[in-house]
């Protein structure tokens, strides 16, 4: 499992500048899972989204490597 975390700005709930964007990528055989989480370390605000390669085509994003909340691109090596 590869993981990347960046601080991306102010929390929409408490406005403290400590909102973290976490990108995770899991791979096993033909299955890929890419997940995004925005979480505030101060108040606990959290939202998450995950994309699976075996989900129906209509549920796939244009690019699962781009955060659906802030638009940043995941940068895993």
C-alpha positions as CSV (number, residue, x, y, z in Angstrom):
1,X,0.0,0.0,0.0
2,X,1.3,3.4,-1.0
3,X,0.2,6.5,0.9
4,X,0.7,10.3,0.5
5,X,-0.5,13.1,2.9
6,X,-0.4,16.8,2.2
7,X,-1.8,19.8,4.2
8,X,-4.1,21.5,1.7
9,X,-5.8,24.4,3.5
10,X,-8.5,25.5,5.9
11,X,-11.1,23.1,7.3
12,X,-14.6,23.8,6.0
13,X,-16.0,23.1,9.5
14,X,-13.7,24.9,12.0
15,X,-11.6,27.1,9.5
16,X,-8.3,26.0,11.1
17,X,-5.5,25.7,8.5
18,X,-4.8,22.0,9.1
19,X,-6.9,20.1,6.6
20,X,-5.0,17.1,5.4
21,X,-5.5,15.4,2.0
22,X,-4.5,11.7,2.1
23,X,-4.2,9.6,-1.0
24,X,-3.9,5.8,-0.8
25,X,-3.3,3.3,-3.5
26,X,-3.8,-0.4,-3.1
27,X,-3.0,-3.0,-5.8
28,X,-3.6,-6.8,-5.7
29,X,-3.6,-8.8,-8.9
30,X,-6.0,-7.0,-11.3
31,X,-7.7,-5.0,-8.6
32,X,-6.7,-1.4,-7.9
33,X,-8.2,0.8,-5.2
34,X,-7.5,4.5,-5.0
35,X,-8.9,6.3,-2.0
36,X,-9.0,10.0,-1.0
37,X,-9.6,11.4,2.5
38,X,-9.8,15.0,3.7
39,X,-9.5,15.2,7.5
40,X,-9.0,18.0,10.0
41,X,-6.6,17.2,12.8
42,X,-8.3,19.9,15.0
43,X,-12.0,19.1,14.9
44,X,-12.1,15.7,13.3
45,X,-14.0,16.8,10.1
46,X,-13.7,14.0,7.6
47,X,-14.8,13.0,4.1
48,X,-13.7,10.1,2.1
49,X,-14.1,8.6,-1.4
50,X,-12.7,5.4,-2.9
51,X,-12.5,4.2,-6.5
52,X,-12.2,0.5,-7.4
53,X,-11.0,-0.7,-10.8
54,X,-13.8,-3.3,-10.7
55,X,-16.6,-0.8,-10.2
56,X,-19.0,-0.3,-13.1
57,X,-17.7,2.1,-15.8
58,X,-20.3,4.7,-15.1
59,X,-19.1,5.0,-11.5
60,X,-15.4,5.5,-12.6
61,X,-14.0,9.1,-12.4
62,X,-12.2,10.6,-15.3
63,X,-9.0,10.2,-13.3
64,X,-9.0,8.4,-9.9
65,X,-5.5,9.9,-9.3
66,X,-7.1,13.4,-8.8
67,X,-8.6,14.3,-5.5
68,X,-12.4,14.8,-5.8
69,X,-12.3,17.5,-3.0
70,X,-9.3,19.7,-3.8
71,X,-8.3,18.7,-7.3
72,X,-4.7,17.9,-6.5
73,X,-3.0,14.9,-8.2
74,X,-1.7,12.0,-6.1
75,X,2.1,11.7,-6.4
76,X,3.1,8.2,-5.4
77,X,6.4,6.7,-6.6
